[in-house]
Amino acid sequence: MSGPSFPAGDYSLRNVDNERYKVINIDNEVVLTESDKYQAYTQLYKGAIYMHDAITYEVIDMNTKDKTIKVKESHANYYTVPLYGVDIEILNVLKTQPYNKTQYKFADLNVKTFIKGFKKVQFRNSQNLGFVELENPLKFEMETEGVLLQIPKEIIEQLKDYFSDIYKEIAFTLETSSQMISMTSINDIGSAKTIDENKDAYICIYDKYQGGLGFSEKIFILMPQIIENATKMLKGCRCKIGCPACIGTNNPDKEIVLWALENLSKDSRRPEFIQKEREKQLVLTKEFNLETLVEKWDALKEKFVLSGEYLSSFINNIEKIKVENSNLILFVKDNFTKSWIEDENNLKQLKNSLLFYIETPVGFNIIIKTECQENNELERKINKRYKDMLKKTDENK
């Protein structure tokens, strides 16, 4: 006789996302497991090596429409690491705490993750076997919570001519320390550098769950201990110049990362940069820039049509755009379309879709106008200029 049912066993904190992907073994059509969207995008992209029940599989296909992932058993001698970029928008700062020369904040965030490729790393010796770019890049967005540790301007000034990897390495070290102290894992929290509207730079540690699960709030409380633990971890690592365990790469940056963390509390002389061949990276660049978007608008529209994503039809029907400072102005044909796209959810989705392809400045915004509005504004400008000319003529008489 079986025991009573256990409803809580049907739910997991690691699967709070309602969007589920089925992982199917194509050799026997058996569903191996289900995955949430974040795990699917960061671990089960096409070409990824995936382990389930001690068996290694290779991802053959990922269908984001049907939400199915097809895999087959593999004997590959390597594992895969996703290469992605993260854009973080600070929505609302909830708490601020001073820390020696700087400060840290607890805030609501919007986190956009862009996965454009992956790296193959050989088992046992960690040799880089090369990079692969995804045919169809993936993107994932969520609103969550995070901690923002401000980087003092003097540190930024001394690192301005250094490699951009250094901020990723600082973030990696703080993330690792956070995992140890908050008892979380790489699946629970992430890290990245971000810049706010005042152009202040931060290392951000955030929850990898929609809405957050409280990890970041605990990290906020323990941040001084986390920074101290990060410096001890670097000093205690047996490597000489840096390794994947302490700074996340094989770059010779260990002393620089340690100096940056210690300089949050006290001034000290920066170590000399070590000139050595650095680990090659697949550069994750966006294909379009806001400054040149007017000339390349048709090319961007083609990208949207090929992607088949939501709002691709709307984008394809936009014939005219303008760029003014950090604003992108889109001209639609009528007030009904203007009203529809200005709906909060539609406008937010439009902005996020465009940010996937376009490199934008801080304060980027989208303005919707009708073609009739543009004609009226042009007519108003002409009339104003005409009146100004008449006024000057009368003054000269």
Buried (B, 14 or more C-beta within 10 A) or exposed (E): EEEEEEEEEEEEEBBEBEEEBBBBBEEEEEEBBBBBBBBBBBBBBBBBBBEEEEEBBBBBEBEBEEBBBBBEEBEBEBBBBBBBBBBBBBEEEEEEEEBEBBBBBBBBBBBBBBBBBBBBBEEEEEEBBEBBEBEEBBBBBBEBBBBBBBBBEEBEEBBEEEBEBBBBBBBBBBBBBBBEBBEBEEEBBBBBBBEBEEEBBBBBBBBBBBEBBEBBBBBBBBBBEBBBBBBEBBEEBEBEBBBBEBBBBBBBBBBBBBBBBBBBBEEEEBEEBBEEEBBEBBEBEBEBBBEEBEEBBEEBBEBBEEBEBEBBEBBEEBEEEBBEEEEBBBBBEEEEBBEBBBEEEBBEBBBBBBBBBBBBEEEBEBEBBBEBBBEEEEEEEEEEEEEEEEEEEEEEE
